Amino acid sequence: MKTKEFTQILQENPEKALFFEYQSGQYVRTDYHITEIKNVNFDTVDCGGIRNEWSEVHVQLWENEIPEPDHSVDSGKAMKIFDVVNKVREIYPDAEIKFEYGNSVFPTAVLPVHNIKDSGNALIVQLTPDQTTCKAKDRATTPEEKAAACCGPVSEKPKIRVSLASLQTANSCEPGSGCC
């Protein structure tokens, strides 16, 4: 989901509770904070030697160690945070938006939006973990190209046996011998 699509949904649903489901049936605590909105630029070279560049927006969700029963974020409050950040510097509107979250039982991860459910009085943002991929294989259009991609099957290489005895030579330098 693009950032502008997410903020448009917030604008169209003012004052609805805003919940985040980071795994099926597992929700970010309702007293979370939006602590940062990051424009993230990637400049990578994949295993096939191809340069890749793209941008994302990462929104950090944080839970205070001490629960705050009187604190909550609704769609309007979230939109105000986006507006504050946009006044300092523009949030990339056409970049994919992802949410950074972790707690004591879920390692910190950057999660894309899978779906947003409107339950009437609340928006439930369903997040789904990304899967890693091999861009060289992804670019391939034929089975032969996929097989030849750098992450394709590795041909069997001869095994070299090394023993400690073969590493010791007659001209080795012993500790305390003064040769070093």
SULDAQUI-V421818 format. One record per residue. N is the residue number from 1. RES is the residue in three letters. OMEGA is omega in radians with two decimals (NA if undefined). D_FIRST is the distance of its C-alpha to the first C-alpha in whole Angstrom. Layout:
n:N res:RES omega:OMEGA d_first:D_FIRST
n:N res:RES omega:OMEGA d_first:D_FIRST
This chain:
n:1 res:MET omega:3.11 d_first:0
n:2 res:LYS omega:-3.12 d_first:4
n:3 res:THR omega:-3.11 d_first:7
n:4 res:LYS omega:3.09 d_first:8
n:5 res:GLU omega:3.14 d_first:7
n:6 res:PHE omega:-3.12 d_first:7
n:7 res:THR omega:3.07 d_first:10
n:8 res:GLN omega:3.10 d_first:11
n:9 res:ILE omega:3.09 d_first:11
n:10 res:LEU omega:-3.12 d_first:13
n:11 res:GLN omega:-3.12 d_first:16
n:12 res:GLU omega:-3.09 d_first:16
n:13 res:ASN omega:-3.08 d_first:17
n:14 res:PRO omega:3.04 d_first:19
n:15 res:GLU omega:3.03 d_first:21
n:16 res:LYS omega:3.05 d_first:20
n:17 res:ALA omega:-3.10 d_first:20
n:18 res:LEU omega:-3.10 d_first:17
n:19 res:PHE omega:3.12 d_first:17
n:20 res:PHE omega:3.08 d_first:15
n:21 res:GLU omega:-3.04 d_first:16
n:22 res:TYR omega:2.99 d_first:16
n:23 res:GLN omega:-3.11 d_first:18
n:24 res:SER omega:3.13 d_first:19
n:25 res:GLY omega:3.14 d_first:21
n:26 res:GLN omega:-3.05 d_first:21
n:27 res:TYR omega:2.94 d_first:20
n:28 res:VAL omega:3.13 d_first:19
n:29 res:ARG omega:-3.07 d_first:23
n:30 res:THR omega:3.13 d_first:23
n:31 res:ASP omega:3.14 d_first:24
n:32 res:TYR omega:3.04 d_first:22
n:33 res:HIS omega:2.92 d_first:21
n:34 res:ILE omega:-2.99 d_first:18
n:35 res:THR omega:3.13 d_first:20
n:36 res:GLU omega:2.95 d_first:18
n:37 res:ILE omega:-2.99 d_first:15
n:38 res:LYS omega:2.89 d_first:16
n:39 res:ASN omega:-3.07 d_first:15
n:40 res:VAL omega:3.12 d_first:15
n:41 res:ASN omega:3.13 d_first:17
n:42 res:PHE omega:3.07 d_first:18
n:43 res:ASP omega:-3.00 d_first:21
n:44 res:THR omega:2.95 d_first:22
n:45 res:VAL omega:-3.09 d_first:24
n:46 res:ASP omega:-3.06 d_first:24
n:47 res:CYS omega:3.07 d_first:27
n:48 res:GLY omega:3.11 d_first:28
n:49 res:GLY omega:-3.13 d_first:28
n:50 res:ILE omega:3.10 d_first:25
n:51 res:ARG omega:3.13 d_first:24
n:52 res:ASN omega:3.10 d_first:20
n:53 res:GLU omega:3.07 d_first:18
n:54 res:TRP omega:3.14 d_first:14
n:55 res:SER omega:3.06 d_first:13
n:56 res:GLU omega:2.99 d_first:10
n:57 res:VAL omega:3.11 d_first:10
n:58 res:HIS omega:3.12 d_first:12
n:59 res:VAL omega:-3.10 d_first:13
n:60 res:GLN omega:3.06 d_first:16
n:61 res:LEU omega:-3.06 d_first:17
n:62 res:TRP omega:3.04 d_first:21
n:63 res:GLU omega:3.06 d_first:24
n:64 res:ASN omega:3.10 d_first:27
n:65 res:GLU omega:3.12 d_first:30
n:66 res:ILE omega:-3.14 d_first:32
n:67 res:PRO omega:-3.12 d_first:30
n:68 res:GLU omega:-3.05 d_first:30
n:69 res:PRO omega:-3.13 d_first:30
n:70 res:ASP omega:-3.12 d_first:30
n:71 res:HIS omega:3.02 d_first:27
n:72 res:SER omega:3.11 d_first:24
n:73 res:VAL omega:3.03 d_first:20
n:74 res:ASP omega:-3.09 d_first:19
n:75 res:SER omega:3.12 d_first:17
n:76 res:GLY omega:3.13 d_first:19
n:77 res:LYS omega:3.10 d_first:20
n:78 res:ALA omega:-3.14 d_first:17
n:79 res:MET omega:3.10 d_first:16
n:80 res:LYS omega:3.11 d_first:20
n:81 res:ILE omega:3.07 d_first:19
n:82 res:PHE omega:3.14 d_first:16
n:83 res:ASP omega:3.12 d_first:19
n:84 res:VAL omega:-3.14 d_first:21
n:85 res:VAL omega:-3.14 d_first:19
n:86 res:ASN omega:3.10 d_first:19
n:87 res:LYS omega:3.13 d_first:22
n:88 res:VAL omega:3.06 d_first:23
n:89 res:ARG omega:-3.07 d_first:21
n:90 res:GLU omega:2.97 d_first:18
n:91 res:ILE omega:-3.10 d_first:14
n:92 res:TYR omega:-3.07 d_first:12
n:93 res:PRO omega:-3.07 d_first:10
n:94 res:ASP omega:3.12 d_first:9
n:95 res:ALA omega:3.06 d_first:8
n:96 res:GLU omega:3.10 d_first:6
n:97 res:ILE omega:3.11 d_first:6
n:98 res:LYS omega:-3.09 d_first:8
n:99 res:PHE omega:-3.14 d_first:11
n:100 res:GLU omega:-3.07 d_first:15
n:101 res:TYR omega:3.01 d_first:17
n:102 res:GLY omega:3.06 d_first:21
n:103 res:ASN omega:-3.04 d_first:24
n:104 res:SER omega:-3.13 d_first:27
n:105 res:VAL omega:-3.12 d_first:26
n:106 res:PHE omega:-3.10 d_first:23
n:107 res:PRO omega:-3.13 d_first:23
n:108 res:THR omega:-3.11 d_first:20
n:109 res:ALA omega:3.04 d_first:17
n:110 res:VAL omega:-2.94 d_first:14
n:111 res:LEU omega:3.07 d_first:11
n:112 res:PRO omega:3.09 d_first:8
n:113 res:VAL omega:3.07 d_first:6
n:114 res:HIS omega:-3.07 d_first:8
n:115 res:ASN omega:2.98 d_first:9
n:116 res:ILE omega:3.12 d_first:10
n:117 res:LYS omega:3.06 d_first:14
n:118 res:ASP omega:-3.10 d_first:16
n:119 res:SER omega:-3.14 d_first:19
n:120 res:GLY omega:3.13 d_first:21
n:121 res:ASN omega:-3.12 d_first:22
n:122 res:ALA omega:2.97 d_first:19
n:123 res:LEU omega:3.10 d_first:15
n:124 res:ILE omega:3.14 d_first:14
n:125 res:VAL omega:-3.13 d_first:11
n:126 res:GLN omega:-3.11 d_first:12
n:127 res:LEU omega:-3.14 d_first:11
n:128 res:THR omega:3.11 d_first:12
n:129 res:PRO omega:3.01 d_first:14
n:130 res:ASP omega:3.01 d_first:13
n:131 res:GLN omega:3.06 d_first:16
n:132 res:THR omega:-3.12 d_first:18
n:133 res:THR omega:3.04 d_first:19
n:134 res:CYS omega:-3.09 d_first:22
n:135 res:LYS omega:3.12 d_first:21
n:136 res:ALA omega:3.09 d_first:24
n:137 res:LYS omega:3.14 d_first:24
n:138 res:ASP omega:-3.13 d_first:21
n:139 res:ARG omega:-3.07 d_first:22
n:140 res:ALA omega:-3.12 d_first:25
n:141 res:THR omega:3.14 d_first:26
n:142 res:THR omega:3.08 d_first:29
n:143 res:PRO omega:3.14 d_first:31
n:144 res:GLU omega:3.11 d_first:33
n:145 res:GLU omega:3.12 d_first:30
n:146 res:LYS omega:-3.13 d_first:29
n:147 res:ALA omega:-3.11 d_first:32
n:148 res:ALA omega:3.14 d_first:33
n:149 res:ALA omega:-3.01 d_first:29
n:150 res:CYS omega:3.13 d_first:30
n:151 res:CYS omega:3.13 d_first:29
n:152 res:GLY omega:-3.12 d_first:31
n:153 res:PRO omega:-3.13 d_first:34
n:154 res:VAL omega:3.10 d_first:36
n:155 res:SER omega:-3.11 d_first:40
n:156 res:GLU omega:3.09 d_first:43
n:157 res:LYS omega:3.11 d_first:44
n:158 res:PRO omega:3.14 d_first:48
n:159 res:LYS omega:3.10 d_first:48
n:160 res:ILE omega:3.11 d_first:50
n:161 res:ARG omega:3.12 d_first:52
n:162 res:VAL omega:3.06 d_first:53
n:163 res:SER omega:3.13 d_first:55
n:164 res:LEU omega:-3.13 d_first:56
n:165 res:ALA omega:-3.12 d_first:60
n:166 res:SER omega:3.12 d_first:59
n:167 res:LEU omega:-3.13 d_first:57
n:168 res:GLN omega:3.11 d_first:60
n:169 res:THR omega:-3.12 d_first:63
n:170 res:ALA omega:-3.10 d_first:66
n:171 res:ASN omega:-3.12 d_first:65
n:172 res:SER omega:-3.11 d_first:63
n:173 res:CYS omega:3.12 d_first:63
n:174 res:GLU omega:3.08 d_first:64
n:175 res:PRO omega:3.08 d_first:63
n:176 res:GLY omega:-3.11 d_first:66
n:177 res:SER omega:3.13 d_first:68
n:178 res:GLY omega:-3.11 d_first:67
n:179 res:CYS omega:-3.08 d_first:66
n:180 res:CYS omega:NA d_first:63
